[in-house]
Amino acid sequence: MTQDELFKVLVAHCKEYGFIFPSSEIYDGLAAVYDYGQMGVELKNNIKQYWWNAMTRLNENIVGIDSCIFMHPKIWEASGHVGAFNDPLIDNKDSKKRYRADVLIEDYLGKIEEKIEKEVAKGKKKFGDSFDEEQFRATNPNVLREKAKYEEVHNRFKAAEEASDFAEYRQIIIDCGIVCPISGTCNWTDVRQFNLMFSTSMGSTADGANTIYLRPETAQGIFVNYLNVQKTGRMKIPFGIAQIGKAFRNEIVARQFIFRMREFEQMEMQFFIKPGTELDWFAKWKETRMKWHVNIGMGAENYRFHDHEKLAHYANAATDVEFKFPFGFKELEGIHSRTNFDLGNHQKFSGKKITYFDPESGESYTPYVIETSIGVDRMVLAVLSHAYKEEALENGETRVVLSIPAPLAPIKAAVMPLVKNNEELTGLAQQIMNDLKFDFNCQYDEKDSIGKRYRRQDAIGTPFCITVDHDSLVDHCVTVRDRDTMQQERVPIAELRALIDKKVNLNNLLRNL
Ligand code: ATP
């Protein structure tokens, strides 16, 4: 299966098993808006809990807040979003489809990278053990040709980005022969700027209405509460404020499922520090956040940093944590050194003094900020795309399994009586279920054959299946099947809780941080 096909299968799987549904589906859906189903919401909540606890419980100097989506419209002037939160868009005149010009070029560069990797893989296959990858990359003519092409386009693109030269964006697209995937033509309009904020009005009459925006990031809710939290929490610098909440962006192109949505959720933490210490803290948070990711167990090789060459208007250093999605390495989280841009501007626009008095040095200053910002939905997609596997079994059948890291799995254990028409078995199974449900999210399932029930649980990523059979009534043991190994073992009912807990308890993940 190609990665493209795999991605389509994953999207269908998410719908079939209650993870993610297109929004308003009975009305044919709403572009780039998705709802989480009964399984999806559990996975999402577990991810949020892992993040929230890692931030607010493991760090005594980080506290959480929950600010509103609606905020004073001036906030978005101060933050620079009214003036500068734009994407460069381009239309194909034949298909009438709209694209982000920068993404078209980035995808083109991504394809060249893929070609290089394919050449290397071919070389590896051909030369076997004697393969010297470094030498191959430095000498193979096909690799060198693609590399040169990459460098040339990349350099032009970076220069155009730096200069916000949109005519050059278009020229690169034309020179590279990038065509619209729908019409297959290179008949492009000029590149234009497009503001991504959604607006609505507040107030009961049209006359008195104020234009307000749906927040495009949660960060500003933290900045405008900086003084409140610092004073009421008696926080000393360095300290952080964390928040999880919805954000809205009128994305020009919103394909790739929940990777790019118009309504999504962010987990953001703003860390307030003394000016001059920002690069040290930036390095520290890069390391901390990467550790948080790798700790989940999805393979360190699937993550990488991508340092920004062009910095946002507010930043003096920035990097992305990229994850290897089925469509390539893409941004999962952003880490930014935001200077005192936001607090400084809120001070200017609001007229309120926003500073910190350092009791030790006796100085007052506007704190600098390191931000870590991760999309919950992108994290859900990372987990699901990594977890989805089709495995050939010894009996010739295939099983679909979601090997979701156990502490994040929506259902931790399924309790099943071997047969449903035996009251003793169903009674004992219900009793086990009623006991375990206070500690774990469990599912009781008595329909269909045991084999089918195992498949259903594999498909939603349940780490344990617990089967109650006739012997259980006598020996007080049950059969526990492990999702990943499919191994079965007899376990005393009294030991079930400890066995499950060892594998699924989120605290075990947190302890490794
Ligand atoms: P991109 O370059 O992919 O548009 P960005 O650099 O604009 O992302 P940030 O503003 O840094 O993203 O937002 C922080 C995080 O929020 C991103 O790393 C991503 O995980 C998430 N995010 C941003 N936009 C979206 C979206 N439209 N849908 C889902 N998640 C998003």
Residues whose N, C-alpha, C, O or C-beta is under 5 A from the ligand:
A	BS01	ATP	R249 E251 I258 F259 R260 M261 F264 E331 L332 E333 G334 S373 I374 G375 D377 R378
